[in-house]
Amino acid sequence: EACDDSHPCNKTLACSGNKCLIPYGSTVWDCESGFDCVIGVVCTYHGGDKVGRCTQDHRCQRGACTNPATECDEDEVCGYKEGETCYGPCRKGLTCRLGRCRP
């Protein structure tokens, strides 16, 4: 569902990247993929479930990242740098292929 300042999401969702998405830590909504969660938050699955929760937060804190293999990108996400093993999201412009962040 699209959103902006004049078309807000319902109160249990957050407007992120002009889409109504599940906020970090929500107990109201289940996610099926990381695309269901706000930008920078990953869907975590437990015990083989087909649905999960948006509980892995990779957003920058005060413009910085704590992991030296990541850096804060223009979306304010701590993304893994080129060539790094992708244990979470890759930096904007990179994708995880064969276990590493690549252009």
A tleap script that builds the chain and sets N, CA, C and O, in Angstrom:
source leaprc.protein.ff14SB
mol = sequence {
  NGLU ALA CYS ASP ASP SER HIE PRO CYS ASN
  LYS THR LEU ALA CYS SER GLY ASN LYS CYS
  LEU ILE PRO TYR GLY SER THR VAL TRP ASP
  CYS GLU SER GLY PHE ASP CYS VAL ILE GLY
  VAL VAL CYS THR TYR HIE GLY GLY ASP LYS
  VAL GLY ARG CYS THR GLN ASP HIE ARG CYS
  GLN ARG GLY ALA CYS THR ASN PRO ALA THR
  GLU CYS ASP GLU ASP GLU VAL CYS GLY TYR
  LYS GLU GLY GLU THR CYS TYR GLY PRO CYS
  ARG LYS GLY LEU THR CYS ARG LEU GLY ARG
  CYS ARG CPRO
}
set mol.1.N position { 0.847 -1.180 0.000 }
set mol.1.CA position { 0.000 0.000 0.000 }
set mol.1.C position { 0.893 1.244 0.000 }
set mol.1.O position { 1.827 1.337 0.797 }
set mol.2.N position { 0.612 2.187 -0.880 }
set mol.2.CA position { 1.403 3.418 -0.992 }
set mol.2.C position { 1.034 4.386 0.130 }
set mol.2.O position { -0.090 4.377 0.633 }
set mol.3.N position { 2.001 5.222 0.514 }
set mol.3.CA position { 1.752 6.215 1.559 }
set mol.3.C position { 2.624 7.439 1.335 }
set mol.3.O position { 3.641 7.382 0.643 }
set mol.4.N position { 2.209 8.540 1.929 }
set mol.4.CA position { 2.987 9.775 1.993 }
set mol.4.C position { 2.352 10.639 3.073 }
set mol.4.O position { 1.480 10.171 3.806 }
set mol.5.N position { 2.781 11.907 3.179 }
set mol.5.CA position { 2.264 12.777 4.236 }
set mol.5.C position { 0.750 12.942 4.181 }
set mol.5.O position { 0.105 13.047 5.224 }
set mol.6.N position { 0.177 12.966 2.988 }
set mol.6.CA position { -1.271 13.158 2.879 }
set mol.6.C position { -2.049 11.837 2.819 }
set mol.6.O position { -3.278 11.843 2.883 }
set mol.7.N position { -1.352 10.718 2.698 }
set mol.7.CA position { -1.976 9.393 2.686 }
set mol.7.C position { -1.235 8.483 3.665 }
set mol.7.O position { -0.454 7.628 3.247 }
set mol.8.N position { -1.474 8.663 4.967 }
set mol.8.CA position { -0.741 7.876 5.961 }
set mol.8.C position { -1.202 6.413 6.008 }
set mol.8.O position { -2.258 6.050 5.490 }
set mol.9.N position { -0.378 5.604 6.640 }
set mol.9.CA position { -0.702 4.188 6.845 }
set mol.9.C position { -1.642 4.056 8.039 }
set mol.9.O position { -1.825 5.003 8.804 }
set mol.10.N position { -2.235 2.873 8.190 }
set mol.10.CA position { -3.000 2.659 9.418 }
set mol.10.C position { -2.015 2.666 10.583 }
set mol.10.O position { -0.812 2.502 10.379 }
set mol.11.N position { -2.514 2.853 11.789 }
set mol.11.CA position { -1.630 3.122 12.933 }
set mol.11.C position { -0.692 1.981 13.320 }
set mol.11.O position { 0.236 2.204 14.097 }
set mol.12.N position { -0.898 0.768 12.808 }
set mol.12.CA position { -0.006 -0.340 13.165 }
set mol.12.C position { 1.119 -0.546 12.156 }
set mol.12.O position { 1.991 -1.390 12.362 }
set mol.13.N position { 1.104 0.228 11.059 }
set mol.13.CA position { 2.157 0.145 10.049 }
set mol.13.C position { 2.922 1.458 9.997 }
set mol.13.O position { 2.472 2.463 10.547 }
set mol.14.N position { 4.079 1.455 9.338 }
set mol.14.CA position { 4.906 2.657 9.212 }
set mol.14.C position { 5.140 2.959 7.738 }
set mol.14.O position { 5.298 2.050 6.923 }
set mol.15.N position { 5.159 4.248 7.406 }
set mol.15.CA position { 5.451 4.660 6.035 }
set mol.15.C position { 6.970 4.667 5.866 }
set mol.15.O position { 7.670 5.436 6.525 }
set mol.16.N position { 7.469 3.817 4.990 }
set mol.16.CA position { 8.906 3.679 4.767 }
set mol.16.C position { 9.129 3.496 3.275 }
set mol.16.O position { 8.647 2.526 2.690 }
set mol.17.N position { 9.855 4.421 2.653 }
set mol.17.CA position { 10.078 4.345 1.216 }
set mol.17.C position { 8.783 4.462 0.434 }
set mol.17.O position { 8.626 3.832 -0.611 }
set mol.18.N position { 7.846 5.272 0.940 }
set mol.18.CA position { 6.523 5.496 0.332 }
set mol.18.C position { 5.656 4.240 0.280 }
set mol.18.O position { 4.763 4.135 -0.561 }
set mol.19.N position { 5.918 3.288 1.176 }
set mol.19.CA position { 5.092 2.082 1.280 }
set mol.19.C position { 4.727 1.863 2.740 }
set mol.19.O position { 5.512 2.183 3.633 }
set mol.20.N position { 3.547 1.321 2.987 }
set mol.20.CA position { 3.142 0.960 4.343 }
set mol.20.C position { 3.779 -0.384 4.682 }
set mol.20.O position { 3.442 -1.409 4.089 }
set mol.21.N position { 4.700 -0.367 5.641 }
set mol.21.CA position { 5.466 -1.564 5.985 }
set mol.21.C position { 5.405 -1.826 7.483 }
set mol.21.O position { 5.007 -0.961 8.263 }
set mol.22.N position { 5.804 -3.025 7.870 }
set mol.22.CA position { 5.768 -3.430 9.271 }
set mol.22.C position { 6.936 -2.784 10.016 }
set mol.22.O position { 8.082 -2.899 9.582 }
set mol.23.N position { 6.657 -2.102 11.140 }
set mol.23.CA position { 7.745 -1.483 11.903 }
set mol.23.C position { 8.557 -2.518 12.692 }
set mol.23.O position { 8.098 -3.633 12.939 }
set mol.24.N position { 9.760 -2.125 13.074 }
set mol.24.CA position { 10.636 -2.972 13.881 }
set mol.24.C position { 9.918 -3.378 15.174 }
set mol.24.O position { 9.323 -2.542 15.853 }
set mol.25.N position { 9.984 -4.651 15.495 }
set mol.25.CA position { 9.452 -5.145 16.759 }
set mol.25.C position { 7.944 -5.295 16.830 }
set mol.25.O position { 7.411 -5.580 17.903 }
set mol.26.N position { 7.238 -5.114 15.721 }
set mol.26.CA position { 5.775 -5.221 15.738 }
set mol.26.C position { 5.334 -6.616 16.165 }
set mol.26.O position { 5.863 -7.619 15.686 }
set mol.27.N position { 4.364 -6.669 17.066 }
set mol.27.CA position { 3.775 -7.948 17.457 }
set mol.27.C position { 2.406 -8.131 16.811 }
set mol.27.O position { 1.741 -9.142 17.037 }
set mol.28.N position { 1.985 -7.158 16.010 }
set mol.28.CA position { 0.676 -7.189 15.360 }
set mol.28.C position { 0.740 -7.919 14.028 }
set mol.28.O position { -0.194 -8.635 13.667 }
set mol.29.N position { 1.839 -7.744 13.291 }
set mol.29.CA position { 1.950 -8.254 11.926 }
set mol.29.C position { 3.035 -9.309 11.803 }
set mol.29.O position { 4.075 -9.224 12.456 }
set mol.30.N position { 2.785 -10.308 10.960 }
set mol.30.CA position { 3.802 -11.284 10.578 }
set mol.30.C position { 4.400 -10.857 9.248 }
set mol.30.O position { 3.709 -10.263 8.420 }
set mol.31.N position { 5.678 -11.152 9.033 }
set mol.31.CA position { 6.317 -10.851 7.750 }
set mol.31.C position { 6.612 -12.163 7.028 }
set mol.31.O position { 6.836 -13.200 7.652 }
set mol.32.N position { 6.606 -12.090 5.713 }
set mol.32.CA position { 6.954 -13.253 4.897 }
set mol.32.C position { 8.318 -13.082 4.245 }
set mol.32.O position { 8.948 -14.064 3.852 }
set mol.33.N position { 8.780 -11.828 4.128 }
set mol.33.CA position { 10.112 -11.535 3.590 }
set mol.33.C position { 10.564 -10.198 4.154 }
set mol.33.O position { 9.786 -9.487 4.790 }
set mol.34.N position { 11.835 -9.858 3.914 }
set mol.34.CA position { 12.358 -8.578 4.371 }
set mol.34.C position { 11.681 -7.395 3.711 }
set mol.34.O position { 11.735 -6.280 4.229 }
set mol.35.N position { 11.038 -7.627 2.562 }
set mol.35.CA position { 10.351 -6.540 1.864 }
set mol.35.C position { 9.078 -6.120 2.584 }
set mol.35.O position { 8.497 -5.088 2.249 }
set mol.36.N position { 8.630 -6.904 3.571 }
set mol.36.CA position { 7.450 -6.549 4.361 }
set mol.36.C position { 7.792 -5.586 5.495 }
set mol.36.O position { 6.904 -4.928 6.037 }
set mol.37.N position { 9.079 -5.499 5.857 }
set mol.37.CA position { 9.531 -4.687 6.993 }
set mol.37.C position { 10.016 -3.316 6.522 }
set mol.37.O position { 10.366 -3.140 5.355 }
set mol.38.N position { 10.034 -2.336 7.452 }
set mol.38.CA position { 10.554 -1.013 7.115 }
set mol.38.C position { 11.997 -1.144 6.639 }
set mol.38.O position { 12.686 -2.104 6.982 }
set mol.39.N position { 12.444 -0.183 5.854 }
set mol.39.CA position { 13.798 -0.204 5.300 }
set mol.39.C position { 14.823 -0.320 6.430 }
set mol.39.O position { 14.796 0.450 7.390 }
set mol.40.N position { 15.725 -1.292 6.299 }
set mol.40.CA position { 16.778 -1.503 7.289 }
set mol.40.C position { 16.453 -2.552 8.333 }
set mol.40.O position { 17.301 -2.883 9.162 }
set mol.41.N position { 15.233 -3.085 8.307 }
set mol.41.CA position { 14.821 -4.118 9.259 }
set mol.41.C position { 14.563 -5.407 8.481 }
set mol.41.O position { 13.970 -5.386 7.402 }
set mol.42.N position { 15.016 -6.522 9.041 }
set mol.42.CA position { 14.939 -7.817 8.362 }
set mol.42.C position { 13.917 -8.715 9.058 }
set mol.42.O position { 13.761 -8.676 10.279 }
set mol.43.N position { 13.232 -9.518 8.260 }
set mol.43.CA position { 12.263 -10.499 8.763 }
set mol.43.C position { 13.025 -11.716 9.288 }
set mol.43.O position { 13.820 -12.313 8.562 }
set mol.44.N position { 12.786 -12.081 10.545 }
set mol.44.CA position { 13.446 -13.217 11.176 }
set mol.44.C position { 12.443 -14.349 11.367 }
set mol.44.O position { 11.340 -14.134 11.869 }
set mol.45.N position { 12.833 -15.548 10.964 }
set mol.45.CA position { 11.967 -16.723 11.070 }
set mol.45.C position { 12.454 -17.606 12.210 }
set mol.45.O position { 13.646 -17.639 12.514 }
set mol.46.N position { 11.524 -18.319 12.838 }
set mol.46.CA position { 11.886 -19.197 13.952 }
set mol.46.C position { 11.380 -20.608 13.692 }
set mol.46.O position { 10.212 -20.802 13.355 }
set mol.47.N position { 12.246 -21.576 13.845 }
set mol.47.CA position { 11.864 -22.978 13.802 }
set mol.47.C position { 11.143 -23.446 12.553 }
set mol.47.O position { 10.208 -24.241 12.648 }
set mol.48.N position { 11.551 -22.973 11.388 }
set mol.48.CA position { 10.950 -23.432 10.149 }
set mol.48.C position { 9.606 -22.816 9.815 }
set mol.48.O position { 8.942 -23.252 8.874 }
set mol.49.N position { 9.191 -21.797 10.579 }
set mol.49.CA position { 7.929 -21.114 10.288 }
set mol.49.C position { 7.982 -20.463 8.920 }
set mol.49.O position { 9.053 -20.073 8.454 }
set mol.50.N position { 6.819 -20.341 8.267 }
set mol.50.CA position { 6.744 -19.668 6.968 }
set mol.50.C position { 6.579 -18.168 7.129 }
set mol.50.O position { 6.763 -17.414 6.173 }
set mol.51.N position { 6.233 -17.731 8.334 }
set mol.51.CA position { 6.132 -16.301 8.623 }
set mol.51.C position { 7.051 -15.978 9.788 }
set mol.51.O position { 7.388 -16.848 10.591 }
set mol.52.N position { 7.450 -14.721 9.867 }
set mol.52.CA position { 8.356 -14.311 10.925 }
set mol.52.C position { 7.955 -12.972 11.501 }
set mol.52.O position { 6.811 -12.537 11.364 }
set mol.53.N position { 8.908 -12.321 12.150 }
set mol.53.CA position { 8.717 -10.999 12.751 }
set mol.53.C position { 9.850 -10.083 12.305 }
set mol.53.O position { 10.957 -10.540 12.017 }
set mol.54.N position { 9.562 -8.796 12.254 }
set mol.54.CA position { 10.558 -7.790 11.855 }
set mol.54.C position { 11.409 -7.443 13.077 }
set mol.54.O position { 11.157 -6.449 13.758 }
set mol.55.N position { 12.414 -8.272 13.344 }
set mol.55.CA position { 13.170 -8.124 14.592 }
set mol.55.C position { 14.671 -7.909 14.426 }
set mol.55.O position { 15.367 -7.732 15.426 }
set mol.56.N position { 15.189 -7.919 13.212 }
set mol.56.CA position { 16.622 -7.648 13.020 }
set mol.56.C position { 16.777 -6.227 12.506 }
set mol.56.O position { 16.452 -5.936 11.355 }
set mol.57.N position { 17.273 -5.345 13.364 }
set mol.57.CA position { 17.380 -3.926 13.026 }
set mol.57.C position { 18.786 -3.608 12.531 }
set mol.57.O position { 19.755 -3.719 13.282 }
set mol.58.N position { 18.893 -3.212 11.262 }
set mol.58.CA position { 20.183 -2.858 10.662 }
set mol.58.C position { 20.255 -1.363 10.349 }
set mol.58.O position { 21.093 -0.935 9.556 }
set mol.59.N position { 19.375 -0.567 10.972 }
set mol.59.CA position { 19.390 0.871 10.712 }
set mol.59.C position { 20.550 1.525 11.452 }
set mol.59.O position { 20.950 1.077 12.527 }
set mol.60.N position { 21.078 2.582 10.866 }
set mol.60.CA position { 22.195 3.313 11.470 }
set mol.60.C position { 21.735 3.981 12.762 }
set mol.60.O position { 20.623 4.504 12.843 }
set mol.61.N position { 22.580 3.958 13.742 }
set mol.61.CA position { 22.312 4.651 14.997 }
set mol.61.C position { 23.198 5.891 15.057 }
set mol.61.O position { 24.423 5.788 15.108 }
set mol.62.N position { 22.576 7.043 15.050 }
set mol.62.CA position { 23.298 8.328 15.049 }
set mol.62.C position { 24.281 8.413 13.888 }
set mol.62.O position { 25.382 8.943 14.041 }
set mol.63.N position { 23.881 7.888 12.718 }
set mol.63.CA position { 24.697 7.997 11.512 }
set mol.63.C position { 25.906 7.087 11.466 }
set mol.63.O position { 26.790 7.274 10.630 }
set mol.64.N position { 25.958 6.102 12.353 }
set mol.64.CA position { 27.131 5.225 12.396 }
set mol.64.C position { 26.707 3.763 12.535 }
set mol.64.O position { 25.586 3.453 12.940 }
set mol.65.N position { 27.639 2.879 12.187 }
set mol.65.CA position { 27.443 1.436 12.332 }
set mol.65.C position { 28.497 0.908 13.300 }
set mol.65.O position { 29.602 1.444 13.374 }
set mol.66.N position { 28.156 -0.131 14.032 }
set mol.66.CA position { 29.111 -0.690 14.993 }
set mol.66.C position { 29.976 -1.789 14.388 }
set mol.66.O position { 31.066 -2.061 14.893 }
set mol.67.N position { 29.511 -2.423 13.320 }
set mol.67.CA position { 30.261 -3.499 12.676 }
set mol.67.C position { 31.190 -2.895 11.623 }
set mol.67.O position { 30.711 -2.206 10.722 }
set mol.68.N position { 32.508 -3.130 11.705 }
set mol.68.CA position { 33.437 -2.548 10.729 }
set mol.68.C position { 33.236 -3.060 9.296 }
set mol.68.O position { 33.744 -2.448 8.357 }
set mol.69.N position { 32.512 -4.162 9.108 }
set mol.69.CA position { 32.245 -4.686 7.762 }
set mol.69.C position { 31.073 -3.967 7.098 }
set mol.69.O position { 30.760 -4.220 5.935 }
set mol.70.N position { 30.425 -3.066 7.849 }
set mol.70.CA position { 29.270 -2.336 7.321 }
set mol.70.C position { 29.539 -0.842 7.339 }
set mol.70.O position { 30.433 -0.355 8.032 }
set mol.71.N position { 28.734 -0.125 6.550 }
set mol.71.CA position { 28.771 1.336 6.608 }
set mol.71.C position { 27.369 1.863 6.377 }
set mol.71.O position { 26.544 1.219 5.730 }
set mol.72.N position { 27.117 3.037 6.915 }
set mol.72.CA position { 25.808 3.665 6.829 }
set mol.72.C position { 25.614 4.215 5.414 }
set mol.72.O position { 26.378 5.067 4.962 }
set mol.73.N position { 24.578 3.717 4.717 }
set mol.73.CA position { 24.346 4.182 3.349 }
set mol.73.C position { 23.307 5.305 3.319 }
set mol.73.O position { 22.840 5.763 4.362 }
set mol.74.N position { 22.955 5.737 2.114 }
set mol.74.CA position { 22.044 6.880 1.974 }
set mol.74.C position { 20.633 6.596 2.468 }
set mol.74.O position { 19.860 7.532 2.673 }
set mol.75.N position { 20.274 5.322 2.666 }
set mol.75.CA position { 18.973 4.964 3.238 }
set mol.75.C position { 19.041 4.834 4.758 }
set mol.75.O position { 18.076 4.407 5.392 }
set mol.76.N position { 20.191 5.205 5.343 }
set mol.76.CA position { 20.403 5.093 6.794 }
set mol.76.C position { 20.364 3.634 7.259 }
set mol.76.O position { 19.862 3.323 8.339 }
set mol.77.N position { 20.907 2.748 6.416 }
set mol.77.CA position { 20.998 1.326 6.734 }
set mol.77.C position { 22.468 0.950 6.849 }
set mol.77.O position { 23.282 1.345 6.013 }
set mol.78.N position { 22.808 0.190 7.882 }
set mol.78.CA position { 24.163 -0.342 8.011 }
set mol.78.C position { 24.261 -1.548 7.081 }
set mol.78.O position { 23.910 -2.668 7.451 }
set mol.79.N position { 24.743 -1.296 5.875 }
set mol.79.CA position { 24.840 -2.344 4.865 }
set mol.79.C position { 26.257 -2.871 4.765 }
set mol.79.O position { 27.228 -2.139 4.953 }
set mol.80.N position { 26.355 -4.156 4.465 }
set mol.80.CA position { 27.675 -4.759 4.293 }
set mol.80.C position { 28.345 -4.206 3.046 }
set mol.80.O position { 27.698 -4.003 2.018 }
set mol.81.N position { 29.654 -3.963 3.144 }
set mol.81.CA position { 30.437 -3.382 2.052 }
set mol.81.C position { 30.700 -4.418 0.961 }
set mol.81.O position { 30.537 -5.621 1.168 }
set mol.82.N position { 31.111 -3.921 -0.200 }
set mol.82.CA position { 31.432 -4.793 -1.327 }
set mol.82.C position { 32.498 -5.805 -0.925 }
set mol.82.O position { 33.514 -5.449 -0.328 }
set mol.83.N position { 32.254 -7.073 -1.259 }
set mol.83.CA position { 33.197 -8.143 -0.957 }
set mol.83.C position { 33.014 -8.780 0.405 }
set mol.83.O position { 33.580 -9.841 0.671 }
set mol.84.N position { 32.230 -8.151 1.279 }
set mol.84.CA position { 32.008 -8.703 2.619 }
set mol.84.C position { 30.961 -9.817 2.564 }
set mol.84.O position { 30.078 -9.813 1.706 }
set mol.85.N position { 31.073 -10.766 3.491 }
set mol.85.CA position { 30.042 -11.791 3.636 }
set mol.85.C position { 28.757 -11.106 4.076 }
set mol.85.O position { 28.772 -10.286 4.994 }
set mol.86.N position { 27.647 -11.437 3.427 }
set mol.86.CA position { 26.388 -10.742 3.735 }
set mol.86.C position { 25.603 -11.495 4.804 }
set mol.86.O position { 24.816 -12.395 4.510 }
set mol.87.N position { 25.842 -11.100 6.050 }
set mol.87.CA position { 25.097 -11.635 7.191 }
set mol.87.C position { 23.811 -10.849 7.407 }
set mol.87.O position { 22.986 -11.215 8.245 }
set mol.88.N position { 23.644 -9.786 6.662 }
set mol.88.CA position { 22.470 -8.919 6.719 }
set mol.88.C position { 22.394 -8.201 5.390 }
set mol.88.O position { 22.945 -8.679 4.399 }
set mol.89.N position { 21.719 -7.056 5.348 }
set mol.89.CA position { 21.579 -6.352 4.070 }
set mol.89.C position { 22.913 -5.816 3.556 }
set mol.89.O position { 23.778 -5.411 4.333 }
set mol.90.N position { 23.061 -5.824 2.241 }
set mol.90.CA position { 24.233 -5.209 1.612 }
set mol.90.C position { 23.985 -3.712 1.480 }
set mol.90.O position { 22.844 -3.250 1.487 }
set mol.91.N position { 25.068 -2.972 1.362 }
set mol.91.CA position { 24.988 -1.539 1.126 }
set mol.91.C position { 24.146 -1.269 -0.113 }
set mol.91.O position { 24.108 -2.095 -1.025 }
set mol.92.N position { 23.472 -0.127 -0.158 }
set mol.92.CA position { 22.639 0.218 -1.311 }
set mol.92.C position { 23.477 0.131 -2.588 }
set mol.92.O position { 24.606 0.619 -2.633 }
set mol.93.N position { 22.913 -0.495 -3.622 }
set mol.93.CA position { 23.614 -0.670 -4.888 }
set mol.93.C position { 24.318 -2.009 -5.007 }
set mol.93.O position { 24.800 -2.367 -6.081 }
set mol.94.N position { 24.380 -2.758 -3.896 }
set mol.94.CA position { 24.998 -4.084 -3.903 }
set mol.94.C position { 23.931 -5.137 -3.633 }
set mol.94.O position { 22.902 -4.844 -3.023 }
set mol.95.N position { 24.176 -6.357 -4.085 }
set mol.95.CA position { 23.282 -7.474 -3.788 }
set mol.95.C position { 24.101 -8.639 -3.260 }
set mol.95.O position { 25.292 -8.764 -3.548 }
set mol.96.N position { 23.451 -9.481 -2.491 }
set mol.96.CA position { 24.119 -10.656 -1.934 }
set mol.96.C position { 24.070 -11.777 -2.965 }
set mol.96.O position { 23.001 -12.299 -3.283 }
set mol.97.N position { 25.241 -12.139 -3.482 }
set mol.97.CA position { 25.362 -13.234 -4.442 }
set mol.97.C position { 26.523 -14.118 -4.019 }
set mol.97.O position { 27.617 -13.638 -3.722 }
set mol.98.N position { 26.262 -15.416 -3.999 }
set mol.98.CA position { 27.286 -16.388 -3.599 }
set mol.98.C position { 27.865 -16.051 -2.229 }
set mol.98.O position { 29.053 -16.256 -1.978 }
set mol.99.N position { 27.005 -15.526 -1.337 }
set mol.99.CA position { 27.399 -15.258 0.041 }
set mol.99.C position { 28.156 -13.969 0.283 }
set mol.99.O position { 28.547 -13.692 1.416 }
set mol.100.N position { 28.375 -13.161 -0.771 }
set mol.100.CA position { 29.106 -11.893 -0.618 }
set mol.100.C position { 28.334 -10.756 -1.271 }
set mol.100.O position { 27.559 -10.974 -2.202 }
set mol.101.N position { 28.552 -9.543 -0.776 }
set mol.101.CA position { 27.918 -8.358 -1.360 }
set mol.101.C position { 28.677 -7.962 -2.619 }
set mol.101.O position { 29.886 -7.731 -2.591 }
set mol.102.N position { 27.944 -7.889 -3.720 }
set mol.102.CA position { 28.561 -7.611 -5.024 }
set mol.102.C position { 27.740 -6.570 -5.780 }
set mol.102.O position { 26.538 -6.423 -5.555 }
set mol.103.N position { 28.431 -5.831 -6.706 }
set mol.103.CA position { 27.698 -4.827 -7.508 }
set mol.103.C position { 26.717 -5.478 -8.479 }
set mol.103.O position { 26.028 -4.778 -9.221 }
savepdb mol mol.pdb
quit
